[in-house]
Amino acid sequence: MLLAGVIAATFATTAAAMPAAAAVEQVPGVYPMDCAKWKDKARCAALNRDIKACKDKTDDEWRECMRQPAPTAKFTPPKPRDCSTARNKERCEAHTSALEACKDKLTRAEHRKCIAGQLQAQAPKKN
């Protein structure tokens, strides 16, 4: 009987010592970042938006929510060169036609890959 009383008293004090709901909300987690020290302010702002949007999700849902593609920097394709003054006019014209074919690419990486593919396709085949 004494043992049952001790156990009951232990559970009663443990339940009273548990934190209230307000304290539970301040558990460790992901909080918005200070973008003042970031070089890429757009990336930081995007992460903060994702953190705010995903705060109610947990585990796999949260990971999936946070894996949004990062915003890309604005990319403007280079302007074609004036081939009339170029030393190698054939190569200059090939580059200009590749630029024309790849002008719709939105990122620098896509543009470079497209240009490389265009120039490789136009290059004469070696025997």
N, CA, C and O atoms as a GROMACS GRO file, in nm:
protein
  508
    1MET      N    1   0.082  -0.118   0.000
    1MET     CA    2   0.000   0.000   0.000
    1MET      C    3   0.087   0.126   0.000
    1MET      O    4   0.057   0.225  -0.067
    2LEU      N    5   0.194   0.119   0.076
    2LEU     CA    6   0.285   0.232   0.082
    2LEU      C    7   0.350   0.256  -0.055
    2LEU      O    8   0.370   0.370  -0.096
    3LEU      N    9   0.383   0.148  -0.123
    3LEU     CA   10   0.443   0.159  -0.256
    3LEU      C   11   0.347   0.226  -0.354
    3LEU      O   12   0.389   0.309  -0.434
    4ALA      N   13   0.221   0.191  -0.349
    4ALA     CA   14   0.122   0.252  -0.437
    4ALA      C   15   0.109   0.401  -0.408
    4ALA      O   16   0.092   0.480  -0.501
    5GLY      N   17   0.118   0.440  -0.284
    5GLY     CA   18   0.111   0.582  -0.247
    5GLY      C   19   0.231   0.660  -0.300
    5GLY      O   20   0.216   0.772  -0.346
    6VAL      N   21   0.349   0.598  -0.292
    6VAL     CA   22   0.471   0.664  -0.341
    6VAL      C   23   0.464   0.682  -0.492
    6VAL      O   24   0.500   0.787  -0.545
    7ILE      N   25   0.417   0.580  -0.560
    7ILE     CA   26   0.406   0.587  -0.707
    7ILE      C   27   0.305   0.695  -0.746
    7ILE      O   28   0.330   0.773  -0.837
    8ALA      N   29   0.193   0.699  -0.679
    8ALA     CA   30   0.090   0.800  -0.709
    8ALA      C   31   0.143   0.940  -0.683
    8ALA      O   32   0.116   1.031  -0.761
    9ALA      N   33   0.217   0.958  -0.577
    9ALA     CA   34   0.273   1.090  -0.545
    9ALA      C   35   0.377   1.130  -0.650
    9ALA      O   36   0.385   1.247  -0.687
   10THR      N   37   0.456   1.034  -0.696
   10THR     CA   38   0.558   1.063  -0.797
   10THR      C   39   0.493   1.109  -0.927
   10THR      O   40   0.536   1.208  -0.987
   11PHE      N   41   0.391   1.038  -0.971
   11PHE     CA   42   0.322   1.076  -1.095
   11PHE      C   43   0.252   1.211  -1.081
   11PHE      O   44   0.247   1.288  -1.177
   12ALA      N   45   0.200   1.239  -0.967
   12ALA     CA   46   0.130   1.366  -0.945
   12ALA      C   47   0.228   1.483  -0.953
   12ALA      O   48   0.197   1.586  -1.012
   13THR      N   49   0.346   1.468  -0.894
   13THR     CA   50   0.444   1.577  -0.899
   13THR      C   51   0.505   1.590  -1.038
   13THR      O   52   0.538   1.700  -1.081
   14THR      N   53   0.520   1.479  -1.108
   14THR     CA   54   0.574   1.483  -1.244
   14THR      C   55   0.477   1.554  -1.337
   14THR      O   56   0.519   1.635  -1.420
   15ALA      N   57   0.350   1.526  -1.324
   15ALA     CA   58   0.250   1.590  -1.408
   15ALA      C   59   0.243   1.739  -1.380
   15ALA      O   60   0.222   1.818  -1.472
   16ALA      N   61   0.261   1.779  -1.256
   16ALA     CA   62   0.258   1.921  -1.221
   16ALA      C   63   0.383   1.992  -1.273
   16ALA      O   64   0.378   2.111  -1.303
   17ALA      N   65   0.494   1.921  -1.284
   17ALA     CA   66   0.619   1.982  -1.327
   17ALA      C   67   0.630   1.991  -1.479
   17ALA      O   68   0.722   2.056  -1.529
   18MET      N   69   0.540   1.930  -1.553
   18MET     CA   70   0.547   1.934  -1.699
   18MET      C   71   0.518   2.074  -1.748
   18MET      O   72   0.435   2.144  -1.689
   19PRO      N   73   0.585   2.118  -1.854
   19PRO     CA   74   0.567   2.255  -1.903
   19PRO      C   75   0.429   2.277  -1.962
   19PRO      O   76   0.363   2.184  -2.009
   20ALA      N   77   0.387   2.400  -1.957
   20ALA     CA   78   0.257   2.436  -2.014
   20ALA      C   79   0.267   2.442  -2.165
   20ALA      O   80   0.377   2.430  -2.221
   21ALA      N   81   0.155   2.458  -2.232
   21ALA     CA   82   0.151   2.459  -2.379
   21ALA      C   83   0.231   2.576  -2.436
   21ALA      O   84   0.289   2.563  -2.544
   22ALA      N   85   0.236   2.688  -2.367
   22ALA     CA   86   0.310   2.804  -2.417
   22ALA      C   87   0.459   2.775  -2.423
   22ALA      O   88   0.528   2.820  -2.515
   23ALA      N   89   0.509   2.701  -2.327
   23ALA     CA   90   0.651   2.668  -2.326
   23ALA      C   91   0.685   2.563  -2.432
   23ALA      O   92   0.797   2.560  -2.482
   24VAL      N   93   0.591   2.478  -2.465
   24VAL     CA   94   0.615   2.374  -2.564
   24VAL      C   95   0.636   2.435  -2.702
   24VAL      O   96   0.708   2.378  -2.784
   25GLU      N   97   0.574   2.548  -2.730
   25GLU     CA   98   0.587   2.611  -2.861
   25GLU      C   99   0.728   2.660  -2.888
   25GLU      O  100   0.765   2.679  -3.004
   26GLN      N  101   0.808   2.682  -2.786
   26GLN     CA  102   0.943   2.734  -2.804
   26GLN      C  103   1.048   2.623  -2.804
   26GLN      O  104   1.158   2.642  -2.754
   27VAL      N  105   1.014   2.511  -2.859
   27VAL     CA  106   1.109   2.400  -2.868
   27VAL      C  107   1.212   2.431  -2.975
   27VAL      O  108   1.188   2.513  -3.063
   28PRO      N  109   1.326   2.364  -2.969
   28PRO     CA  110   1.427   2.386  -3.073
   28PRO      C  111   1.371   2.350  -3.210
   28PRO      O  112   1.294   2.255  -3.223
   29GLY      N  113   1.409   2.423  -3.308
   29GLY     CA  114   1.361   2.398  -3.443
   29GLY      C  115   1.427   2.493  -3.540
   29GLY      O  116   1.533   2.550  -3.512
   30VAL      N  117   1.365   2.511  -3.653
   30VAL     CA  118   1.419   2.599  -3.755
   30VAL      C  119   1.352   2.735  -3.742
   30VAL      O  120   1.230   2.746  -3.747
   31TYR      N  121   1.434   2.836  -3.726
   31TYR     CA  122   1.383   2.972  -3.714
   31TYR      C  123   1.432   3.054  -3.832
   31TYR      O  124   1.535   3.021  -3.891
   32PRO      N  125   1.362   3.160  -3.868
   32PRO     CA  126   1.408   3.245  -3.979
   32PRO      C  127   1.550   3.297  -3.955
   32PRO      O  128   1.591   3.321  -3.842
   33MET      N  129   1.622   3.312  -4.064
   33MET     CA  130   1.762   3.353  -4.056
   33MET      C  131   1.776   3.503  -4.075
   33MET      O  132   1.690   3.568  -4.134
   34ASP      N  133   1.886   3.556  -4.025
   34ASP     CA  134   1.918   3.697  -4.042
   34ASP      C  135   1.989   3.712  -4.177
   34ASP      O  136   2.101   3.663  -4.194
   35CYS      N  137   1.926   3.778  -4.270
   35CYS     CA  138   1.980   3.789  -4.406
   35CYS      C  139   2.085   3.899  -4.421
   35CYS      O  140   2.142   3.915  -4.529
   36ALA      N  141   2.113   3.973  -4.316
   36ALA     CA  142   2.208   4.084  -4.326
   36ALA      C  143   2.349   4.036  -4.360
   36ALA      O  144   2.424   4.106  -4.427
   37LYS      N  145   2.385   3.916  -4.314
   37LYS     CA  146   2.520   3.866  -4.335
   37LYS      C  147   2.533   3.780  -4.460
   37LYS      O  148   2.643   3.737  -4.495
   38TRP      N  149   2.424   3.754  -4.528
   38TRP     CA  150   2.426   3.668  -4.646
   38TRP      C  151   2.472   3.745  -4.768
   38TRP      O  152   2.438   3.862  -4.785
   39LYS      N  153   2.549   3.679  -4.853
   39LYS     CA  154   2.586   3.739  -4.981
   39LYS      C  155   2.468   3.736  -5.076
   39LYS      O  156   2.440   3.832  -5.147
   40ASP      N  157   2.397   3.623  -5.076
   40ASP     CA  158   2.283   3.604  -5.166
   40ASP      C  159   2.154   3.630  -5.088
   40ASP      O  160   2.095   3.539  -5.030
   41LYS      N  161   2.113   3.755  -5.087
   41LYS     CA  162   1.995   3.795  -5.009
   41LYS      C  163   1.867   3.730  -5.061
   41LYS      O  164   1.777   3.700  -4.983
   42ALA      N  165   1.858   3.709  -5.192
   42ALA     CA  166   1.738   3.646  -5.249
   42ALA      C  167   1.725   3.502  -5.200
   42ALA      O  168   1.614   3.457  -5.170
   43ARG      N  169   1.836   3.431  -5.192
   43ARG     CA  170   1.834   3.293  -5.143
   43ARG      C  171   1.791   3.288  -4.997
   43ARG      O  172   1.710   3.204  -4.957
   44CYS      N  173   1.844   3.380  -4.917
   44CYS     CA  174   1.809   3.386  -4.775
   44CYS      C  175   1.660   3.416  -4.758
   44CYS      O  176   1.592   3.354  -4.677
   45ALA      N  177   1.611   3.512  -4.834
   45ALA     CA  178   1.469   3.547  -4.825
   45ALA      C  179   1.381   3.430  -4.867
   45ALA      O  180   1.276   3.406  -4.808
   46ALA      N  181   1.424   3.357  -4.969
   46ALA     CA  182   1.348   3.240  -5.014
   46ALA      C  183   1.346   3.131  -4.907
   46ALA      O  184   1.244   3.068  -4.884
   47LEU      N  185   1.459   3.111  -4.842
   47LEU     CA  186   1.464   3.012  -4.733
   47LEU      C  187   1.374   3.053  -4.618
   47LEU      O  188   1.305   2.970  -4.560
   48ASN      N  189   1.375   3.181  -4.585
   48ASN     CA  190   1.288   3.229  -4.477
   48ASN      C  191   1.141   3.210  -4.512
   48ASN      O  192   1.060   3.174  -4.426
   49ARG      N  193   1.105   3.234  -4.638
   49ARG     CA  194   0.966   3.211  -4.682
   49ARG      C  195   0.931   3.062  -4.670
   49ARG      O  196   0.822   3.027  -4.626
   50ASP      N  197   1.024   2.976  -4.710
   50ASP     CA  198   1.000   2.831  -4.701
   50ASP      C  199   0.987   2.787  -4.556
   50ASP      O  200   0.902   2.704  -4.523
   51ILE      N  201   1.071   2.840  -4.470
   51ILE     CA  202   1.064   2.805  -4.328
   51ILE      C  203   0.928   2.844  -4.271
   51ILE      O  204   0.866   2.767  -4.198
   52LYS      N  205   0.883   2.963  -4.307
   52LYS     CA  206   0.753   3.009  -4.256
   52LYS      C  207   0.640   2.924  -4.313
   52LYS      O  208   0.544   2.891  -4.242
   53ALA      N  209   0.649   2.887  -4.440
   53ALA     CA  210   0.543   2.808  -4.504
   53ALA      C  211   0.540   2.664  -4.453
   53ALA      O  212   0.435   2.601  -4.451
   54CYS      N  213   0.655   2.612  -4.412
   54CYS     CA  214   0.664   2.471  -4.373
   54CYS      C  215   0.665   2.449  -4.222
   54CYS      O  216   0.687   2.336  -4.177
   55LYS      N  217   0.642   2.552  -4.144
   55LYS     CA  218   0.657   2.538  -3.998
   55LYS      C  219   0.558   2.440  -3.936
   55LYS      O  220   0.586   2.385  -3.830
   56ASP      N  221   0.443   2.418  -3.998
   56ASP     CA  222   0.343   2.328  -3.942
   56ASP      C  223   0.364   2.182  -3.982
   56ASP      O  224   0.295   2.093  -3.932
   57LYS      N  225   0.459   2.158  -4.070
   57LYS     CA  226   0.481   2.021  -4.120
   57LYS      C  227   0.593   1.955  -4.042
   57LYS      O  228   0.676   2.022  -3.980
   58THR      N  229   0.595   1.822  -4.045
   58THR     CA  230   0.698   1.747  -3.974
   58THR      C  231   0.755   1.637  -4.062
   58THR      O  232   0.693   1.595  -4.160
   59ASP      N  233   0.871   1.591  -4.026
   59ASP     CA  234   0.940   1.478  -4.088
   59ASP      C  235   0.948   1.488  -4.240
   59ASP      O  236   0.997   1.588  -4.293
   60ASP      N  237   0.899   1.386  -4.309
   60ASP     CA  238   0.912   1.381  -4.456
   60ASP      C  239   0.836   1.494  -4.524
   60ASP      O  240   0.881   1.547  -4.625
   61GLU      N  241   0.721   1.529  -4.469
   61GLU     CA  242   0.644   1.640  -4.526
   61GLU      C  243   0.725   1.769  -4.520
   61GLU      O  244   0.727   1.846  -4.616
   62TRP      N  245   0.793   1.791  -4.407
   62TRP     CA  246   0.874   1.912  -4.391
   62TRP      C  247   0.992   1.911  -4.488
   62TRP      O  248   1.021   2.013  -4.551
   63ARG      N  249   1.059   1.797  -4.500
   63ARG     CA  250   1.173   1.788  -4.593
   63ARG      C  251   1.129   1.816  -4.736
   63ARG      O  252   1.197   1.887  -4.810
   64GLU      N  253   1.017   1.759  -4.774
   64GLU     CA  254   0.965   1.779  -4.909
   64GLU      C  255   0.928   1.926  -4.931
   64GLU      O  256   0.953   1.982  -5.038
   65CYS      N  257   0.870   1.986  -4.830
   65CYS     CA  258   0.830   2.126  -4.840
   65CYS      C  259   0.952   2.218  -4.851
   65CYS      O  260   0.949   2.316  -4.925
   66MET      N  261   1.058   2.186  -4.779
   66MET     CA  262   1.177   2.271  -4.778
   66MET      C  263   1.264   2.254  -4.903
   66MET      O  264   1.351   2.337  -4.929
   67ARG      N  265   1.243   2.149  -4.979
   67ARG     CA  266   1.328   2.124  -5.097
   67ARG      C  267   1.274   2.192  -5.222
   67ARG      O  268   1.266   2.131  -5.328
   68GLN      N  269   1.238   2.315  -5.208
   68GLN     CA  270   1.193   2.393  -5.324
   68GLN      C  271   1.316   2.440  -5.400
   68GLN      O  272   1.420   2.464  -5.338
   69PRO      N  273   1.307   2.452  -5.530
   69PRO     CA  274   1.424   2.501  -5.604
   69PRO      C  275   1.459   2.644  -5.565
   69PRO      O  276   1.371   2.728  -5.544
   70ALA      N  277   1.585   2.670  -5.556
   70ALA     CA  278   1.632   2.803  -5.518
   70ALA      C  279   1.607   2.901  -5.632
   70ALA      O  280   1.614   2.863  -5.749
   71PRO      N  281   1.579   3.024  -5.599
   71PRO     CA  282   1.561   3.122  -5.707
   71PRO      C  283   1.692   3.145  -5.779
   71PRO      O  284   1.798   3.150  -5.717
   72THR      N  285   1.685   3.160  -5.908
   72THR     CA  286   1.807   3.180  -5.986
   72THR      C  287   1.829   3.329  -6.007
   72THR      O  288   1.735   3.408  -6.013
   73ALA      N  289   1.953   3.363  -6.019
   73ALA     CA  290   1.986   3.503  -6.046
   73ALA      C  291   1.940   3.537  -6.187
   73ALA      O  292   1.931   3.450  -6.274
   74LYS      N  293   1.912   3.662  -6.208
   74LYS     CA  294   1.868   3.704  -6.341
   74LYS      C  295   1.983   3.684  -6.440
   74LYS      O  296   2.097   3.722  -6.413
   75PHE      N  297   1.951   3.625  -6.552
   75PHE     CA  298   2.053   3.594  -6.652
   75PHE      C  299   2.013   3.654  -6.785
   75PHE      O  300   1.903   3.631  -6.836
   76THR      N  301   2.102   3.731  -6.840
   76THR     CA  302   2.080   3.783  -6.975
   76THR      C  303   2.188   3.724  -7.065
   76THR      O  304   2.307   3.737  -7.035
   77PRO      N  305   2.148   3.660  -7.172
   77PRO     CA  306   2.248   3.598  -7.260
   77PRO      C  307   2.339   3.703  -7.323
   77PRO      O  308   2.298   3.817  -7.343
   78PRO      N  309   2.462   3.665  -7.353
   78PRO     CA  310   2.554   3.761  -7.413
   78PRO      C  311   2.509   3.803  -7.553
   78PRO      O  312   2.437   3.731  -7.622
   79LYS      N  313   2.552   3.921  -7.591
   79LYS     CA  314   2.517   3.972  -7.724
   79LYS      C  315   2.612   3.914  -7.827
   79LYS      O  316   2.729   3.890  -7.798
   80PRO      N  317   2.563   3.891  -7.948
   80PRO     CA  318   2.651   3.839  -8.053
   80PRO      C  319   2.762   3.938  -8.087
   80PRO      O  320   2.745   4.060  -8.077
   81ARG      N  321   2.874   3.884  -8.126
   81ARG     CA  322   2.989   3.968  -8.162
   81ARG      C  323   2.978   4.013  -8.307
   81ARG      O  324   2.902   3.957  -8.386
   82ASP      N  325   3.055   4.115  -8.338
   82ASP     CA  326   3.064   4.162  -8.476
   82ASP      C  327   3.170   4.077  -8.546
   82ASP      O  328   3.289   4.091  -8.518
   83CYS      N  329   3.126   3.991  -8.635
   83CYS     CA  330   3.218   3.896  -8.698
   83CYS      C  331   3.298   3.958  -8.813
   83CYS      O  332   3.388   3.894  -8.866
   84SER      N  333   3.267   4.081  -8.851
   84SER     CA  334   3.341   4.142  -8.962
   84SER      C  335   3.485   4.174  -8.923
   84SER      O  336   3.572   4.182  -9.010
   85THR      N  337   3.510   4.192  -8.794
   85THR     CA  338   3.646   4.224  -8.750
   85THR      C  339   3.715   4.106  -8.682
   85THR      O  340   3.827   4.120  -8.633
   86ALA      N  341   3.651   3.992  -8.680
   86ALA     CA  342   3.708   3.876  -8.611
   86ALA      C  343   3.821   3.814  -8.691
   86ALA      O  344   3.821   3.817  -8.814
   87ARG      N  345   3.918   3.756  -8.620
   87ARG     CA  346   4.029   3.688  -8.688
   87ARG      C  347   3.980   3.558  -8.752
   87ARG      O  348   4.017   3.527  -8.865
   88ASN      N  349   3.897   3.484  -8.679
   88ASN     CA  350   3.845   3.358  -8.730
   88ASN      C  351   3.695   3.375  -8.752
   88ASN      O  352   3.614   3.351  -8.662
   89LYS      N  353   3.659   3.418  -8.872
   89LYS     CA  354   3.519   3.449  -8.902
   89LYS      C  355   3.430   3.326  -8.894
   89LYS      O  356   3.315   3.335  -8.851
   90GLU      N  357   3.483   3.213  -8.935
   90GLU     CA  358   3.403   3.090  -8.932
   90GLU      C  359   3.363   3.054  -8.789
   90GLU      O  360   3.248   3.019  -8.762
   91ARG      N  361   3.458   3.064  -8.699
   91ARG     CA  362   3.430   3.033  -8.559
   91ARG      C  363   3.336   3.137  -8.497
   91ARG      O  364   3.248   3.103  -8.418
   92CYS      N  365   3.356   3.262  -8.532
   92CYS     CA  366   3.271   3.370  -8.481
   92CYS      C  367   3.127   3.350  -8.527
   92CYS      O  368   3.033   3.367  -8.448
   93GLU      N  369   3.109   3.315  -8.652
   93GLU     CA  370   2.974   3.293  -8.705
   93GLU      C  371   2.909   3.170  -8.640
   93GLU      O  372   2.788   3.169  -8.617
   94ALA      N  373   2.989   3.068  -8.612
   94ALA     CA  374   2.936   2.950  -8.543
   94ALA      C  375   2.889   2.988  -8.403
   94ALA      O  376   2.785   2.943  -8.357
   95HIS      N  377   2.968   3.071  -8.336
   95HIS     CA  378   2.931   3.115  -8.201
   95HIS      C  379   2.805   3.201  -8.205
   95HIS      O  380   2.718   3.189  -8.119
   96THR      N  381   2.794   3.287  -8.304
   96THR     CA  382   2.676   3.372  -8.317
   96THR      C  383   2.551   3.289  -8.344
   96THR      O  384   2.445   3.317  -8.288
   97SER      N  385   2.563   3.189  -8.428
   97SER     CA  386   2.446   3.104  -8.455
   97SER      C  387   2.409   3.021  -8.332
   97SER      O  388   2.292   2.994  -8.307
   98ALA      N  389   2.510   2.980  -8.254
   98ALA     CA  390   2.482   2.907  -8.130
   98ALA      C  391   2.412   2.999  -8.029
   98ALA      O  392   2.320   2.956  -7.959
   99LEU      N  393   2.456   3.125  -8.022
   99LEU     CA  394   2.389   3.221  -7.933
   99LEU      C  395   2.243   3.239  -7.973
   99LEU      O  396   2.155   3.246  -7.887
  100GLU      N  397   2.219   3.246  -8.101
  100GLU     CA  398   2.082   3.262  -8.150
  100GLU      C  399   1.996   3.140  -8.114
  100GLU      O  400   1.879   3.154  -8.078
  101ALA      N  401   2.055   3.022  -8.126
  101ALA     CA  402   1.980   2.899  -8.096
  101ALA      C  403   1.952   2.884  -7.946
  101ALA      O  404   1.854   2.820  -7.908
  102CYS      N  405   2.036   2.943  -7.862
  102CYS     CA  406   2.024   2.923  -7.717
  102CYS      C  407   1.971   3.046  -7.644
  102CYS      O  408   1.981   3.053  -7.521
  103LYS      N  409   1.915   3.141  -7.714
  103LYS     CA  410   1.872   3.265  -7.648
  103LYS      C  411   1.753   3.246  -7.554
  103LYS      O  412   1.727   3.333  -7.471
  104ASP      N  413   1.680   3.136  -7.565
  104ASP     CA  414   1.562   3.114  -7.480
  104ASP      C  415   1.595   3.048  -7.346
  104ASP      O  416   1.505   3.027  -7.266
  105LYS      N  417   1.720   3.014  -7.321
  105LYS     CA  418   1.758   2.948  -7.195
  105LYS      C  419   1.753   3.049  -7.081
  105LYS      O  420   1.797   3.163  -7.096
  106LEU      N  421   1.700   3.006  -6.967
  106LEU     CA  422   1.675   3.098  -6.856
  106LEU      C  423   1.789   3.106  -6.755
  106LEU      O  424   1.803   3.208  -6.687
  107THR      N  425   1.870   3.002  -6.744
  107THR     CA  426   1.979   3.005  -6.646
  107THR      C  427   2.113   2.998  -6.717
  107THR      O  428   2.123   2.954  -6.831
  108ARG      N  429   2.215   3.043  -6.647
  108ARG     CA  430   2.350   3.043  -6.703
  108ARG      C  431   2.396   2.901  -6.733
  108ARG      O  432   2.459   2.877  -6.836
  109ALA      N  433   2.364   2.807  -6.645
  109ALA     CA  434   2.407   2.668  -6.666
  109ALA      C  435   2.340   2.609  -6.790
  109ALA      O  436   2.406   2.543  -6.871
  110GLU      N  437   2.210   2.632  -6.806
  110GLU     CA  438   2.140   2.582  -6.925
  110GLU      C  439   2.198   2.644  -7.051
  110GLU      O  440   2.217   2.577  -7.152
  111HIS      N  441   2.226   2.773  -7.044
  111HIS     CA  442   2.280   2.845  -7.160
  111HIS      C  443   2.417   2.789  -7.199
  111HIS      O  444   2.442   2.764  -7.317
  112ARG      N  445   2.503   2.769  -7.101
  112ARG     CA  446   2.637   2.716  -7.130
  112ARG      C  447   2.630   2.576  -7.190
  112ARG      O  448   2.703   2.543  -7.284
  113LYS      N  449   2.542   2.495  -7.134
  113LYS     CA  450   2.527   2.358  -7.186
  113LYS      C  451   2.476   2.361  -7.330
  113LYS      O  452   2.521   2.284  -7.414
  114CYS      N  453   2.382   2.449  -7.357
  114CYS     CA  454   2.327   2.461  -7.492
  114CYS      C  455   2.434   2.509  -7.590
  114CYS      O  456   2.447   2.454  -7.699
  115ILE      N  457   2.509   2.611  -7.551
  115ILE     CA  458   2.615   2.665  -7.639
  115ILE      C  459   2.718   2.556  -7.669
  115ILE      O  460   2.759   2.539  -7.783
  116ALA      N  461   2.759   2.484  -7.565
  116ALA     CA  462   2.858   2.377  -7.585
  116ALA      C  463   2.805   2.272  -7.682
  116ALA      O  464   2.878   2.224  -7.769
  117GLY      N  465   2.678   2.236  -7.666
  117GLY     CA  466   2.619   2.137  -7.756
  117GLY      C  467   2.609   2.187  -7.899
  117GLY      O  468   2.636   2.113  -7.993
  118GLN      N  469   2.572   2.313  -7.914
  118GLN     CA  470   2.562   2.372  -8.048
  118GLN      C  471   2.699   2.379  -8.116
  118GLN      O  472   2.712   2.344  -8.234
  119LEU      N  473   2.799   2.424  -8.042
  119LEU     CA  474   2.932   2.436  -8.101
  119LEU      C  475   2.992   2.300  -8.132
  119LEU      O  476   3.063   2.284  -8.232
  120GLN      N  477   2.963   2.203  -8.048
  120GLN     CA  478   3.014   2.068  -8.073
  120GLN      C  479   2.947   2.007  -8.196
  120GLN      O  480   3.011   1.936  -8.274
  121ALA      N  481   2.820   2.035  -8.214
  121ALA     CA  482   2.748   1.982  -8.330
  121ALA      C  483   2.796   2.048  -8.460
  121ALA      O  484   2.797   1.985  -8.566
  122GLN      N  485   2.838   2.174  -8.451
  122GLN     CA  486   2.883   2.246  -8.570
  122GLN      C  487   3.030   2.218  -8.603
  122GLN      O  488   3.074   2.245  -8.714
  123ALA      N  489   3.105   2.165  -8.507
  123ALA     CA  490   3.248   2.142  -8.529
  123ALA      C  491   3.268   2.034  -8.635
  123ALA      O  492   3.193   1.936  -8.640
  124PRO      N  493   3.368   2.052  -8.720
  124PRO     CA  494   3.395   1.949  -8.822
  124PRO      C  495   3.444   1.820  -8.756
  124PRO      O  496   3.519   1.823  -8.658
  125LYS      N  497   3.400   1.709  -8.808
  125LYS     CA  498   3.437   1.578  -8.754
  125LYS      C  499   3.579   1.543  -8.795
  125LYS      O  500   3.619   1.563  -8.910
  126LYS      N  501   3.656   1.490  -8.699
  126LYS     CA  502   3.793   1.446  -8.728
  126LYS      C  503   3.790   1.300  -8.768
  126LYS      O  504   3.713   1.221  -8.712
  127ASN      N  505   3.872   1.264  -8.863
  127ASN     CA  506   3.876   1.124  -8.909
  127ASN      C  507   3.959   1.039  -8.821
  127ASN      O  508   3.974   0.919  -8.846
   0.00000   0.00000   0.00000
